[in-house]
Amino acid sequence: PEILKLMPNIKLTILIGQYAMKYYLGAAEKANLTETVRAFQDYLPEFFPIVHPSPLNFRWQAKNPWFEEEVVPVLRERVREILK
């Protein structure tokens, strides 16, 4: 988007949900949302894809405990580093 050109110091773009992933990752997106989120490190340091934190996705989160255990801590640390 045009507005991003006015913000040259963005260090990380968090892609929340499948629509954001499709828009920003394009052909680099994996076969489905789960695979894309699981492969989050493939998109660093520019992008960090995560599932949308909607109540509709609670089932997805329950079926994929690795997200909370492995992905969320990395996201927290990455954001902490950027905000220092």
N, C-alpha and C positions, 0 to 999 in steps of 0.2 A: 504493500500500500504506500501511497505517496507520503503519508505522515511519517513513516519510518525513515525516509530520506532526511527528515529534519531532526532526527535523533541518532546521530552517528555513534554515540557511546553506549548503545545497548549491548550488554555483555551476555544476555541469555533471553531467549524467547520461550516461554512455557506454552506448549501447545496443549490446550485443554479440550479433549474430546476429538472425535473422529473428523468432524468438519474442518477443524483447525489443522489437523494432521494432513488431510487431503490437500488443503490449500497450500500449505507451506512446504510439505515434503514431496508432493507430486509423485513422480516415479520412484523416489527413494523410500516411499512408504512400503511396509511389509504387506503380506497377504491379508491381514486383518488387524483390528485394533489391539488385540492381545499380543500378537507377535511384534507389532510396532512398539508398544510400551515396554515389552520385555527386552527389546533391542535398543533401549533409550541411549545407551552409550555410543551407539553408531552415529547418533545425531549431535552429540556434544562436540564442541563447546557452544555451538550456536543455538541449537534447539533442544528442548527437553519435553518429549511427549508424555502426557499422563491421561488417565481416564477422567472423564468429567465427574466431579464429586456430587452427582445428583442422587437423590434417594432411589431413582430408577436403576442406578448402577450398584446398589448395595449387594445384589446377588452376584454381580461380576466380581466385586471385591471379596466376597465370601468364597467364591470358587477359585480365586487367585491370591492366596495369602502372601505369596512372594512379593506382591506389589507393596504392601505395607511393610514387610520385613526387609526388602532389598532396595526398592526404588525410592520410597519416601525418605529414608535416611540420607541417601545420596542427594536428593533434591534439596533437603534442608541444609545440608553442608554446602552445597553449591551456592545457594542463596545467601547463606551466612558469609561465605568468602567474598561474594560480590558486594555485599553491604558494608564490609569493613572499611 
